[in-house]
Amino acid sequence: MTSIEIGLWSFPVLIALIFMRIPIGAAMLATGIVGTYLVTGRWTVILSQLKGIAWITNANYSLSIIPLFLLMGQFAARGGMSQSLFNAAAAFLGHRKGGVAMAAVGACAGFGSICGSSLATAATMAQVALPELKRHGYGGGLATAALAAGGTLGILIPPSVVLVIYAILAEQNIAKLFLAAFVPGLLAAVSYLIAIAIYVRLHPDQAGQAPRIPWAQRIPALIAVWPVVAIFGLVVGGIYLGWFTPTQAAAIGAASAGLVAWVNGGLSREALLDCFKQTATSTGMIFFIVLGASVFNSFLAFSRLPQVGAEWVTAQGFTPMTVLIIILVLYIIFGCIMDSLSMIVLTIPIFFPIVTSMDFGMTPEHFAIWFGILVLMVAEIGMITPPVGLNLFIISAMSKGVPIRETYKGIIPFVSADLLRIIILTAFPIISIFLV
């Protein structure tokens, strides 16, 4: 068996290991180790690689931003910010048809701006919004689907942990990627609001209406979200204005969120220790995935599969846009069986050399940023695409009594909105790069 054939066979083997419920990091690590041995025939190469890759991967200074953003999200959840965001959004939108579901999506967008995690945003906001959606007579499918889709805004709106990983893998500027993701993230939130508005007009029995909130109560609800606005402005604005680096901004954001949580009474000693524990657990998981991906991608480099693949694609005479569309479709399919972080660390070293070898009519930096935003968007579509969308499973597990088939039906308008948005962002790259 040639090295190319070994590289090709590694993917079905890896997917089989994932379906056997082996952690994705361990699956990539094992496949990479065995594949390297089969290609080189020497264990000494593997031992030497493990020593070097483990150090080089985890000693990357840019990775230090990840635990800080995760800790900021933990503090934000403890500080009652999710509740205040939902209350403010509901005060202005709740009286409209489908308004409470719109408020849930809006609150997800706000919480995502200081969380950076899709799963954490979905799970946190579900605790706050599901009881209210049920109380106001919303159908189970619409309620769960809106929260699952809203959760994806956690990594679409900066700061985003997954975008940080992409920046490291593609060797791009983190601050510029955050800036480029801002408009597409807002476009995603608006498209979900439009999808809800259309859905409730086609199925009026699926949504109730909350009473109109007087302005005397709206203003205090709006004022209550000032910590979220202040932290987001301090972190993202500080990066763009050059006040501090992304890592420094993450540290300041975590400290600010922790201070707010402490002032609001949500950060006792036990809660603080739990925040550190949850952050350490998530960080360890992410770092292990990155390590496993590094070993697996090193094996692919030995097999020369990425180089041969790039040469083959170029020789076929496919147009650059055709290749890009095929890759985006593959991402949507992959997203149905693995989370966005694992998918990106696994595929970027393979797909990125292929697309960068083609001429898309823009500078290499602008193309890398545009491609990163598209990858981020399609990766999150997989989080809400049946049958294995992770956000769907999380929300369904938290919404007792709602059959998952109802959630599958309810998610269709949101997936349709996502696909339309991807078409727009692909056809008009300027939307993603004009701020940069």
C-alpha positions as CSV (number, residue, x, y, z in Angstrom):
1,M,0.0,0.0,0.0
2,T,1.4,3.4,-1.0
3,S,1.7,6.3,1.4
4,I,-1.1,8.1,-0.5
5,E,-3.4,5.2,-0.1
6,I,-2.6,5.0,3.6
7,G,-3.4,8.7,3.9
8,L,-6.8,8.2,2.1
9,W,-7.7,5.2,4.3
10,S,-7.0,7.2,7.5
11,F,-10.2,9.2,7.1
12,P,-12.7,6.3,7.2
13,V,-10.7,4.8,10.0
14,L,-10.8,8.1,11.9
15,I,-14.6,8.5,11.3
16,A,-15.2,4.9,12.5
17,L,-13.3,5.7,15.7
18,I,-15.4,8.8,16.3
19,F,-18.6,6.8,15.8
20,M,-17.3,4.3,18.4
21,R,-17.4,7.2,20.8
22,I,-13.6,7.5,21.2
23,P,-12.8,11.2,22.0
24,I,-11.9,13.0,18.8
25,G,-8.5,14.0,20.2
26,A,-7.6,10.5,21.1
27,A,-8.9,9.2,17.7
28,M,-6.7,11.7,15.7
29,L,-3.7,10.9,18.0
30,A,-4.0,7.2,17.5
31,T,-4.6,7.4,13.8
32,G,-1.7,9.8,13.4
33,I,0.7,7.5,15.3
34,V,-0.3,4.3,13.5
35,G,-0.3,6.1,10.1
36,T,3.1,7.6,10.7
37,Y,4.5,4.2,11.5
38,L,2.9,2.6,8.4
39,V,4.4,5.4,6.2
40,T,7.9,5.6,7.7
41,G,8.2,2.1,9.2
42,R,10.1,3.5,12.2
43,W,8.9,4.1,15.7
44,T,11.8,6.4,16.4
45,V,10.2,9.0,14.1
46,I,7.0,8.8,16.1
47,L,8.8,9.2,19.4
48,S,10.8,12.1,18.2
49,Q,7.7,13.8,16.8
50,L,5.6,13.3,19.9
51,K,8.3,15.1,21.9
52,G,8.6,18.0,19.6
53,I,4.9,18.4,18.6
54,A,3.7,18.3,22.2
55,W,6.0,21.1,23.1
56,I,5.6,23.2,20.0
57,T,1.8,22.9,20.0
58,N,1.1,23.7,23.6
59,A,3.8,26.3,24.0
60,N,2.2,28.5,21.4
61,Y,1.5,31.9,23.1
62,S,-1.6,32.6,21.0
63,L,-3.3,29.6,22.6
64,S,-3.3,31.4,26.0
65,I,-6.2,33.4,24.8
66,I,-8.4,30.3,24.8
67,P,-8.7,29.6,28.6
68,L,-9.1,33.3,29.3
69,F,-12.1,33.6,26.9
70,L,-13.5,30.4,28.4
71,L,-13.2,31.8,31.9
72,M,-14.8,35.0,30.8
73,G,-17.8,33.0,29.6
74,Q,-18.0,31.1,32.9
75,F,-18.0,34.3,34.8
76,A,-20.6,35.9,32.5
77,A,-23.0,32.9,33.1
78,R,-22.5,33.2,36.9
79,G,-23.0,36.9,36.9
80,G,-26.6,36.8,35.7
81,M,-25.8,38.5,32.4
82,S,-27.7,35.9,30.4
83,Q,-30.9,36.7,32.3
84,S,-30.4,40.4,32.0
85,L,-29.8,40.1,28.2
86,F,-33.0,38.0,27.7
87,N,-35.1,40.4,29.9
88,A,-33.9,43.4,27.9
89,A,-34.6,41.7,24.5
90,A,-38.0,40.5,25.7
91,A,-38.9,43.9,26.9
92,F,-38.6,45.3,23.4
93,L,-39.6,42.3,21.3
94,G,-41.8,40.1,23.4
95,H,-45.1,41.7,22.5
96,R,-44.6,41.0,18.8
97,K,-45.7,37.8,17.1
98,G,-42.7,35.4,17.7
99,G,-41.1,38.1,19.8
100,V,-40.1,36.0,22.8
101,A,-38.2,33.6,20.4
102,M,-36.6,36.7,18.7
103,A,-35.6,37.9,22.2
104,A,-34.0,34.5,22.9
105,V,-32.0,34.8,19.6
106,G,-31.0,38.4,20.5
107,A,-29.9,37.4,23.9
108,C,-27.8,34.6,22.4
109,A,-26.1,37.1,20.2
110,G,-25.3,39.3,23.2
111,F,-24.1,36.5,25.3
112,G,-22.1,35.1,22.5
113,S,-20.2,38.4,22.3
114,I,-18.6,37.6,25.7
115,C,-18.7,33.8,25.6
116,G,-17.1,32.6,22.4
117,S,-18.6,29.1,22.6
118,S,-21.6,27.8,20.7
119,L,-22.4,25.0,23.1
120,A,-22.0,27.1,26.2
121,T,-24.2,29.9,24.7
122,A,-27.0,27.4,23.7
123,A,-26.9,25.6,27.1
124,T,-26.8,28.9,29.2
125,M,-29.6,30.7,27.3
126,A,-31.8,27.6,27.3
127,Q,-31.9,27.7,31.1
128,V,-33.1,31.2,30.9
129,A,-35.4,31.3,27.9
130,L,-37.0,27.8,27.7
131,P,-39.4,28.4,30.7
132,E,-40.5,31.8,29.3
133,L,-41.1,30.3,25.8
134,K,-43.1,27.6,27.3
135,R,-45.1,30.0,29.5
136,H,-46.1,32.1,26.5
137,G,-47.4,29.2,24.5
138,Y,-44.6,28.6,22.0
139,G,-44.5,25.3,20.2
140,G,-41.7,23.0,21.4
141,G,-40.2,22.7,17.9
142,L,-39.9,26.5,17.5
143,A,-38.6,27.1,21.0
144,T,-35.9,24.5,20.9
145,A,-34.9,25.3,17.3
146,A,-34.6,29.0,18.0
147,L,-32.3,28.4,21.0
148,A,-30.2,25.8,19.1
149,A,-29.7,28.2,16.2
150,G,-29.2,31.2,18.5
151,G,-26.4,29.2,20.2
152,T,-24.4,29.1,17.0
153,L,-24.0,32.9,17.4
154,G,-21.6,32.1,20.3
155,I,-18.7,31.6,17.9
156,L,-19.9,33.7,14.9
157,I,-19.8,37.0,16.9
158,P,-16.3,37.8,18.2
159,P,-14.6,36.9,20.3
160,S,-14.6,33.4,19.1
161,V,-12.5,30.5,20.4
162,V,-12.8,28.6,17.1
163,L,-11.7,31.7,15.1
164,V,-8.6,31.9,17.3
165,I,-7.8,28.3,16.4
166,Y,-8.3,29.1,12.7
167,A,-6.0,32.1,13.0
168,I,-3.3,30.0,14.5
169,L,-3.6,27.2,11.9
170,A,-3.8,29.6,8.9
171,E,-1.2,32.0,10.4
172,Q,-3.5,35.0,10.3
173,N,-4.0,38.0,12.5
174,I,-6.5,37.3,15.2
175,A,-7.7,40.9,15.6
176,K,-8.4,41.2,11.8
177,L,-10.4,38.0,11.8
178,F,-12.5,39.2,14.8
179,L,-13.2,42.4,12.9
180,A,-14.1,40.5,9.7
181,A,-16.5,38.3,11.6
182,F,-18.5,41.1,13.1
183,V,-20.7,42.0,10.2
184,P,-21.4,38.3,9.1
185,G,-22.2,37.6,12.8
186,L,-24.8,40.4,12.9
187,L,-26.1,39.2,9.5
188,A,-26.6,35.8,11.0
189,A,-28.6,37.2,14.0
190,V,-30.8,39.3,11.7
191,S,-31.4,36.3,9.4
192,Y,-32.6,34.2,12.3
193,L,-35.0,37.0,13.4
194,I,-36.4,37.1,9.9
195,A,-36.7,33.3,9.8
196,I,-38.8,33.5,13.0
197,A,-41.0,36.3,11.7
198,I,-41.8,34.3,8.5
199,Y,-42.3,31.0,10.4
200,V,-44.8,32.4,12.9
201,R,-46.8,33.9,10.1
202,L,-47.0,30.6,8.3
203,H,-47.7,28.7,11.6
204,P,-49.4,31.2,13.9
205,D,-50.4,28.5,16.3
206,Q,-46.7,27.9,17.2
207,A,-46.1,31.3,18.9
208,G,-47.9,33.3,21.6
209,Q,-47.5,36.9,22.5
210,A,-46.3,38.5,25.7
211,P,-47.9,41.6,26.9
212,R,-46.4,44.9,25.9
213,I,-43.9,46.2,28.4
214,P,-44.2,49.9,29.3
215,W,-41.3,52.2,28.7
216,A,-40.9,52.7,32.4
217,Q,-39.9,49.1,32.7
218,R,-38.0,48.9,29.4
219,I,-35.4,51.5,30.3
220,P,-34.3,49.7,33.5
221,A,-34.1,46.4,31.6
222,L,-31.9,48.0,29.0
223,I,-29.7,49.6,31.6
224,A,-29.2,46.2,33.3
225,V,-27.2,45.0,30.3
226,W,-24.5,47.7,30.6
227,P,-21.9,45.2,31.9
228,V,-22.2,43.1,28.7
229,V,-21.8,46.2,26.5
230,A,-18.9,47.5,28.6
231,I,-17.0,44.2,28.6
232,F,-17.6,43.7,24.9
233,G,-16.5,47.3,24.1
234,L,-13.5,47.0,26.3
235,V,-12.3,43.7,24.9
236,V,-13.1,44.1,21.2
237,G,-12.7,47.9,21.1
238,G,-9.4,47.6,23.0
239,I,-8.0,45.2,20.5
240,Y,-9.0,47.3,17.4
241,L,-7.8,50.5,19.0
242,G,-4.4,48.9,19.8
243,W,-4.7,49.4,23.5
244,F,-3.8,45.8,24.2
245,T,-3.1,42.5,22.4
246,P,-5.9,39.8,22.0
247,T,-4.4,37.9,24.9
248,Q,-4.3,40.9,27.2
249,A,-7.8,41.8,26.1
250,A,-9.0,38.3,27.0
251,A,-7.4,38.6,30.5
252,I,-9.0,42.0,31.0
253,G,-12.4,40.7,29.8
254,A,-12.2,37.7,32.2
255,A,-11.3,39.9,35.1
256,S,-14.1,42.3,34.3
257,A,-16.7,39.6,34.0
258,G,-15.5,38.1,37.2
259,L,-15.8,41.4,39.0
260,V,-19.4,41.8,37.7
261,A,-20.3,38.3,38.8
262,W,-18.9,39.0,42.3
263,V,-20.8,42.3,42.6
264,N,-24.0,40.6,41.5
265,G,-23.5,37.9,44.2
266,G,-23.0,35.0,41.7
267,L,-19.4,34.3,42.5
268,S,-19.0,32.6,45.9
269,R,-15.8,30.7,46.7
270,E,-17.4,27.4,45.6
271,A,-18.6,29.1,42.4
272,L,-15.2,30.5,41.7
273,L,-13.6,27.1,42.1
274,D,-16.2,25.6,39.8
275,C,-15.5,28.2,37.2
276,F,-11.8,27.4,37.3
277,K,-12.6,23.7,37.1
278,Q,-14.9,24.0,34.1
279,T,-12.4,26.3,32.4
280,A,-9.6,23.9,33.0
281,T,-11.6,20.9,31.8
282,S,-12.7,22.7,28.5
283,T,-9.1,24.0,28.0
284,G,-7.6,20.6,28.4
285,M,-10.1,19.1,25.9
286,I,-9.3,21.8,23.3
287,F,-5.6,21.5,23.8
288,F,-5.8,17.7,23.5
289,I,-7.8,18.0,20.3
290,V,-5.2,20.5,18.9
291,L,-2.4,18.1,19.9
292,G,-4.2,15.1,18.3
293,A,-4.8,17.1,15.1
294,S,-1.1,18.2,15.0
295,V,0.0,14.5,15.1
296,F,-2.6,13.5,12.5
297,N,-1.6,16.4,10.2
298,S,2.0,15.5,10.6
299,F,1.2,12.0,9.4
300,L,-0.7,13.5,6.4
301,A,2.4,15.5,5.6
302,F,4.5,12.3,5.6
303,S,2.0,10.7,3.3
304,R,2.1,13.7,1.0
305,L,-1.7,13.5,0.7
306,P,-2.4,17.3,1.0
307,Q,0.3,18.1,-1.6
308,V,-0.9,15.4,-4.1
309,G,-4.5,16.5,-3.5
310,A,-3.7,20.1,-4.3
311,E,-1.8,19.1,-7.4
312,W,-4.7,16.8,-8.5
313,V,-7.3,19.5,-8.0
314,T,-5.2,22.0,-10.0
315,A,-4.8,19.5,-12.8
316,Q,-8.5,18.8,-13.2
317,G,-9.1,22.4,-14.3
318,F,-11.8,23.1,-11.8
319,T,-12.6,26.8,-11.4
320,P,-11.6,28.2,-8.0
321,M,-15.3,28.9,-7.1
322,T,-16.2,25.2,-7.9
323,V,-13.5,24.0,-5.6
324,L,-14.6,26.4,-2.8
325,I,-18.2,25.3,-3.1
326,I,-17.2,21.6,-2.9
327,I,-15.2,22.3,0.3
328,L,-18.1,24.2,1.9
329,V,-20.5,21.3,1.2
330,L,-18.0,18.9,2.7
331,Y,-17.8,21.1,5.8
332,I,-21.6,21.0,6.2
333,I,-21.5,17.2,5.9
334,F,-18.6,16.9,8.4
335,G,-20.4,19.2,10.8
336,C,-23.1,16.5,11.2
337,I,-20.7,14.1,12.8
338,M,-18.2,16.2,14.7
339,D,-18.0,19.6,16.5
340,S,-16.7,22.7,14.7
341,L,-13.4,22.9,16.6
342,S,-12.4,19.3,15.8
343,M,-13.5,19.8,12.2
344,I,-11.4,22.9,11.7
345,V,-8.2,21.6,13.3
346,L,-8.5,18.5,11.2
347,T,-9.3,20.0,7.8
348,I,-7.7,23.4,7.6
349,P,-4.2,21.9,7.1
350,I,-5.6,19.9,4.2
351,F,-8.0,22.3,2.5
352,F,-6.2,25.6,3.1
353,P,-3.2,24.7,0.8
354,I,-5.6,23.7,-1.9
355,V,-7.6,26.9,-2.0
356,T,-4.6,29.2,-1.5
357,S,-3.0,27.7,-4.6
358,M,-5.8,29.2,-6.7
359,D,-6.5,32.7,-7.8
360,F,-9.7,34.2,-6.3
361,G,-8.8,37.8,-7.4
362,M,-7.8,39.1,-3.9
363,T,-4.7,39.4,-1.8
364,P,-3.6,36.2,0.1
365,E,-4.5,37.9,3.5
366,H,-7.9,39.0,2.3
367,F,-8.6,35.5,0.9
368,A,-7.5,33.8,4.1
369,I,-9.8,36.0,6.1
370,W,-12.7,35.5,3.8
371,F,-12.2,31.8,3.7
372,G,-12.0,31.7,7.5
373,I,-15.3,33.4,7.9
374,L,-17.0,31.1,5.4
375,V,-15.5,28.0,7.1
376,L,-16.7,29.3,10.5
377,M,-20.2,29.8,9.1
378,V,-20.6,26.4,7.4
379,A,-19.0,24.7,10.4
380,E,-21.8,26.1,12.6
381,I,-24.5,25.0,10.2
382,G,-23.4,21.5,11.0
383,M,-24.2,22.2,14.7
384,I,-27.9,22.5,13.9
385,T,-28.2,20.1,11.0
386,P,-30.0,16.8,11.6
387,P,-29.5,14.1,12.4
388,V,-26.4,14.7,14.6
389,G,-26.3,18.5,15.2
390,L,-24.7,18.9,18.7
391,N,-26.7,22.0,19.5
392,L,-29.9,20.2,18.8
393,F,-29.0,17.4,21.2
394,I,-28.1,19.8,24.0
395,I,-31.3,21.8,23.7
396,S,-33.4,18.6,23.3
397,A,-31.8,17.1,26.5
398,M,-32.7,20.3,28.4
399,S,-36.3,20.5,27.0
400,K,-38.1,17.5,28.5
401,G,-41.3,16.6,26.8
402,V,-40.3,17.9,23.3
403,P,-39.7,15.1,20.9
404,I,-36.5,15.6,18.9
405,R,-38.4,15.2,15.6
406,E,-40.2,18.5,16.5
407,T,-36.9,20.2,16.9
408,Y,-35.7,18.8,13.6
409,K,-38.8,20.2,11.9
410,G,-38.4,23.6,13.7
411,I,-34.8,24.0,12.6
412,I,-35.5,23.9,8.9
413,P,-36.2,27.7,8.6
414,F,-33.0,28.5,10.4
415,V,-30.9,26.1,8.3
416,S,-32.5,27.7,5.2
417,A,-31.5,31.1,6.5
418,D,-28.0,29.9,7.0
419,L,-27.7,28.5,3.5
420,L,-28.9,31.7,2.0
421,R,-26.4,33.7,4.1
422,I,-23.6,31.4,2.9
423,I,-24.6,32.0,-0.7
424,I,-24.5,35.8,-0.1
425,L,-21.2,35.8,1.7
426,T,-19.7,33.6,-1.0
427,A,-21.0,35.8,-3.8
428,F,-20.0,39.0,-2.1
429,P,-16.6,38.6,-0.3
430,I,-16.6,42.3,0.4
431,I,-19.1,41.8,3.2
432,S,-16.5,39.9,5.2
433,I,-13.4,41.9,4.4
434,F,-14.5,45.5,3.9
435,L,-13.8,46.4,7.6
436,V,-10.4,44.9,7.3
